């Protein structure tokens, strides 16, 4: 059974930092593209950052220069280092794992972790 378990969310003041972690089990982690998504109240879920199996990274424009995604294949874990946080970063952050096998997409989600940026 595949599990993605996020941790590291919480309440932080504007300008502060948080580090999210997503521990994966039940899958061949190194073969998956990993992504962090977020969903704010009343808004659609959006991709924040992704890292491929080859460690190529991509970020949404609004977090470039502030967030860093990384992965540790030995620990089956993906991280999101978030610096210079802004109130508009407030959302539930979700971890995602996906890959394609023989043209079939395989996709898993974590349960989410709340990030609140407020003074």
C-alpha positions as CSV (number, residue, x, y, z in Angstrom):
1,X,0.0,0.0,0.0
2,X,1.4,3.4,-1.0
3,X,1.5,6.1,1.6
4,X,2.7,9.7,1.3
5,X,2.9,11.3,4.7
6,X,3.5,15.1,4.9
7,X,4.9,16.9,7.9
8,X,6.4,20.2,8.9
9,X,3.4,22.6,8.4
10,X,2.4,25.1,11.0
11,X,1.9,28.8,11.8
12,X,4.7,31.2,10.8
13,X,5.1,34.9,10.7
14,X,5.6,36.7,7.3
15,X,9.2,36.5,6.3
16,X,9.7,33.2,8.2
17,X,10.6,29.8,7.0
18,X,9.2,26.3,7.1
19,X,10.5,23.0,5.8
20,X,7.9,20.5,4.6
21,X,8.7,16.8,4.4
22,X,6.9,14.0,2.6
23,X,7.9,10.4,3.5
24,X,6.9,7.9,0.9
25,X,6.4,4.1,1.3
26,X,5.1,1.3,-0.8
27,X,6.6,2.5,-4.1
28,X,9.9,2.7,-5.9
29,X,10.5,6.2,-4.9
30,X,13.4,7.0,-7.1
31,X,11.4,6.3,-10.2
32,X,8.7,8.9,-9.4
33,X,8.4,12.5,-10.2
34,X,7.5,14.2,-6.9
35,X,5.5,17.4,-6.6
36,X,4.2,19.8,-3.9
37,X,0.8,21.3,-4.6
38,X,-1.2,23.7,-2.5
39,X,-4.8,24.7,-2.2
40,X,-6.0,27.8,-0.5
41,X,-9.7,28.3,0.6
42,X,-11.9,28.9,-2.4
43,X,-9.1,28.3,-4.9
44,X,-8.0,25.5,-7.1
45,X,-5.1,23.3,-6.2
46,X,-2.0,24.5,-7.9
47,X,1.4,23.0,-8.5
48,X,4.1,24.8,-6.4
49,X,7.2,22.8,-7.2
50,X,8.2,19.5,-8.8
51,X,11.3,17.4,-9.0
52,X,11.7,14.6,-11.6
53,X,13.3,11.3,-11.1
54,X,16.4,12.8,-12.5
55,X,16.3,15.7,-10.0
56,X,15.2,18.4,-12.5
57,X,13.2,21.0,-10.7
58,X,10.4,23.3,-11.7
59,X,8.6,26.1,-9.7
60,X,5.6,28.2,-10.1
61,X,6.6,31.8,-10.7
62,X,5.2,33.1,-7.4
63,X,7.7,31.0,-5.3
64,X,10.8,31.1,-7.5
65,X,13.8,32.3,-5.4
66,X,12.0,31.6,-2.1
67,X,11.1,27.8,-2.2
68,X,13.5,24.9,-2.9
69,X,12.4,21.4,-3.6
70,X,14.8,18.5,-3.0
71,X,14.7,14.7,-2.7
72,X,16.6,12.1,-0.8
73,X,16.1,8.8,-2.6
74,X,17.9,6.9,0.2
75,X,15.2,8.1,2.7
76,X,12.3,8.0,0.2
77,X,11.6,11.6,1.2
78,X,10.9,14.8,-0.7
79,X,11.3,18.2,0.9
80,X,10.1,21.7,0.3
81,X,12.2,24.5,2.0
82,X,10.1,27.6,2.1
83,X,11.7,30.9,2.9
84,X,10.5,34.5,3.0
85,X,7.0,33.3,3.5
86,X,4.1,35.6,2.6
87,X,0.4,35.5,3.7
88,X,-0.5,34.5,0.2
89,X,1.4,31.2,0.8
90,X,-1.2,30.2,3.3
91,X,-2.8,26.9,2.1
92,X,-2.9,23.2,2.6
93,X,0.2,21.7,1.0
94,X,0.0,18.3,-0.6
95,X,2.6,15.9,-1.7
96,X,2.2,14.1,-5.0
97,X,4.0,11.2,-6.6
98,X,3.4,10.2,-10.2
99,X,4.9,8.2,-13.0
100,X,3.8,6.7,-16.3
101,X,4.2,3.0,-17.0
102,X,3.3,1.7,-20.5
103,X,1.3,4.8,-21.1
104,X,-0.7,4.5,-17.9
105,X,-0.5,7.3,-15.4
106,X,0.0,6.3,-11.8
107,X,-0.7,9.1,-9.2
108,X,-0.6,9.2,-5.4
109,X,-1.5,12.0,-3.0
110,X,-0.7,12.7,0.7
111,X,-3.3,13.9,3.1
112,X,-1.9,17.4,3.2
113,X,-0.4,19.7,5.8
114,X,-1.6,23.2,6.7
115,X,0.7,26.2,6.3
116,X,-0.5,29.4,7.7
117,X,1.5,32.7,7.3
118,X,0.2,35.3,9.6
119,X,1.3,37.9,12.1
